[in-house]
Amino acid sequence: MNDLTLTQLVLVLLIFVWSGFVRTGLGFGGAMMSLPLLLLVDNRPLVYLPIIGVHLLIFSMLTVWQNNRTHITAEKKPSTVDWAYLKKSLKIMIIPKLIGVAGLLTIPANIVSAIIFCIISVYAITYILNKPFKSSHPFSDGIFLSLGAYISGTSLIGAPLIMTVYMMHVAREKLRDTLFVLWFILVSIKMVAFIITGVDLQWQAHLWLLPATAIGHYFGLKFHARLTAADPVIFYRVIGSALLVVSAFGLVSVY
């Protein structure tokens, strides 16, 4: 990144502030809503993917740890993570994730991306209209989770598809932190693949981009606190709107 101009460096820094805010405020979409902007500034995805991955590992675990600290009286607070559903869903996702990381299947990326973003858009609109789908078919949930895990292994666009399933099964007050633990596990697998294949993890860039993400993270915490305290209809409309924006970003990048 030493070859970037001052203007490009400032833009990259602001985009990482944005990614930290989105990731912490909503629990998803930090990478999806920042990577397209980063590539407009500097079209080198393998430079930014490791940085985004490390930031997600750090700030997701920091947030979950803060929310689950014990009181001084040693009385434990209720967990903010739905461990039961997390374990259940991971059993479905782990193999597709590994296949995606290994790249053992060849699926045209533009076709898969377009289908996924169209599905997500439909889900998002139902939440905006306060008429969400009530899935009574675990099989369809399994398909969405498997596809989302596979795509997250090959790229960064699987999270919104996984999010649509989690929204139906995890209480809203536990949704973000449960997703954070899930992203930590899935991104850890991706980072191991980067290390094995010799991808530069851009450690020097973290010295100035970590503080930028921390600023976004701080304001994201404030936003999320207000969001979860709001009326459930408002909560799901905001999440639905974010999913729709993410889908729009994705469809534009595809075409």
N, C-alpha and C positions, 0 to 999 in steps of 0.2 A: 504493500500500500504506500510505499515511499514515493512512488511515481505520480501520486495524485496531486492536483493543484490545490491551493488553499480553499478555493470555492467548493471543490469536490469534498474535501475533508470536513468542511463545515456542514455540508449537506448530509454526509454520512453520519456525523455526530448527531444531528437533529433527527435523522431517521431512527437511530438507535434509542433516542429518548422516546420517540413514538412507539417503537416496538415494546419497550419496557412498560409503557402505560397500557397498551392494548393487552399484553399478556397477563399482567397482574389485575387489570380492571375487569377483564372478561373471563380469563382462564384459558383462552385459546386465541389463535389468530395473530399472535405477535410476529411469527415468521412469515405467515401468508400475506399479511398486510404491510410488511416492511421489505421483504425480498424483492418484489417487483420494483419498488422505488429505488432500492440499492442498485439493481441492475440497470436502471435508467441512468444512474450516475456513473457506474463502472461495471461493465458487463462481464464479471468474472465470478460466477456463483460459488466456485470452490474456495474463493477467498473468504466469503461471508458465511457460508453454511457452518463451518466449524466455530466461528465466533458466536453465531446465533445459538448453536448447540450448547456451548459452554455457558453462555448467559442463562439459557433456560435451566440448565442443571443447577446453577448457583441460586437463582432467584426463586425457582419453584420450591426447592427444598427449604430455603430461608423462610419463605412465606408459610409453608406447612408447619415448620418447626415453631415459628412464632405463634401460630394459631393453636398449637397443641401443647404449649408449655403448661406445667402444673402450677397451681397457685402456691403462694408461700406456705399456706397451711398444709401442703402436700395433698390437698383434695384435688383429684384429677378432673379436668374439664372434659365434657363430652368430645369425642373425636370429631374433627371436621372432615374426616375421610371415610367414605363408605367402603370399608375394606372388603366386605362380603361381595359386593358387586364388582369391585376391582379385580378380585381373585377370579371370579366367575368369567369376566370378560377377557382376562388375560389368557385363560385356557383356550379361548377361541382365537385370540389374535397372535399369539406368540409364533406359531409356525408360519402363517402368512407374512408376518413381519420379517422373519429370517429369510424367507424365500425372496422377498422384495429387496432386502439388503444384498443378498447374494446375486440378484439379477438373473435367477434361473429361468424366469419366464419372460417372453418377449411379447408385450402388448403395446400397440401403437399409443404413445403417450397422449396425443391430441384427442383421440377418440375416448379413451378412458377419462381424461380430464373433463371433457365436455359433458359426458354422461354424469359424472360425479357432481359437477357444479349445477347441472340442471336439477338433479335430485335434491341437492341441498337448498336450491332456490325455492322449490316447492315446499319443503319443510319450513323454511324461513317464513314464507308468506303465511302459512297456517298459524305460526306463532304470532306474527304481527297482527293477524285478524282475530287472535284469541280463539282459534279453533284447531288446536294441535291434533295430530294423529294420535290415536291411542292404540298402539300395536298390541295385538293379542296373539302374535305369531313369532315365537322365539326364533323360528327358522329364518325369517326375514331380518331380524336383528342380527343373527349370526352372519348372514351374507354381508350386511353393511359393515359390521365390525371387521370381518375378514378382509373385505375389499379396502376399507380404510387403513388397516394395518399393513397390507401389502403395498398400497400407494405411499404410505408414510415411510416405508422402507426404501422405496425407489426415489422419492421426492419429499416435498413438504406439504402436500395438499390433502393428506388423509385425515388430518385432525378435524375439520368441519364435519366430515361424514360420521366419524366416531362420536362427535359431539351431539349429533341429532339423536343417536341411540341413548347416550348417557342422560340426555335431558328427560327422557321418558322413564328412567329407572332410578335416578339419584335425586334426592331432595335438593332443592335449590341452594340451601345454606351449606350443603356439602359438595356441591357440584364443582366449584373451582378447584378446591384442594384435592378432590379425588382425581380430577383431570391432571393436576400438577404432578401427582405421584405417577400416574400413567405415563405422562410425557417424559418424566425423568427416566423411567424404565426403557421406554421406546427409544429415546434419544441416546441413552447410554449404549444401546446396541449399535446405533448409527455411529457414535463416536469411536467405538472399538473398531468398526470397519474402516473409518478414516485413518486410525493409527496403523492398522495392519497394512493398508494400501499406501502408506507413506504420505498422506495428504498433510500439508503444512497447516498446523492449528493456529497460526498467526498470534503467538503469545505476546509479541510486542504490542500489537494493536489493542490487546485487552487493557493495557495500562491507561489508555485514554477513553476507550469505549465502555468499559465497565462503569465508570462514574456517570457517563451519559445514560446508560440503561438504568442505573440506580435512581436517577432523577425521575425518569418515567415510572419506575417501580413505585416510588414514594407516592406520586400523584395517583397511580393506579390503585393503590391500597385505599386511598380516600374515596375514590370513585366507587370501588367495589363495596365498601361499607355502606354507602348511600344506596347503591343498587339493591343489595340484599335486604335492606330495611324498607325498601319501597313496596308498593302493592305488587302481588304476584303477577298481575296482568302487565304492569309496567316492566317488571323484570324480564318476562319472556318476550315482550315486544322489543326491548332493547337487544336482547340476545338474538332474536329473530332478525332484527335489522342489521346487526353485525354480521350474521351469517350471510345475509343477502349481499352486503357490501363485499365480503370475502369472495363470494361466488362471482360477483361482477368483476372483481380484480382478476380472478382466475380465468373467466371466459375471455376477457380482453387479452390476457397473456397467451391464451391458446390460439386465438385468431389474429 
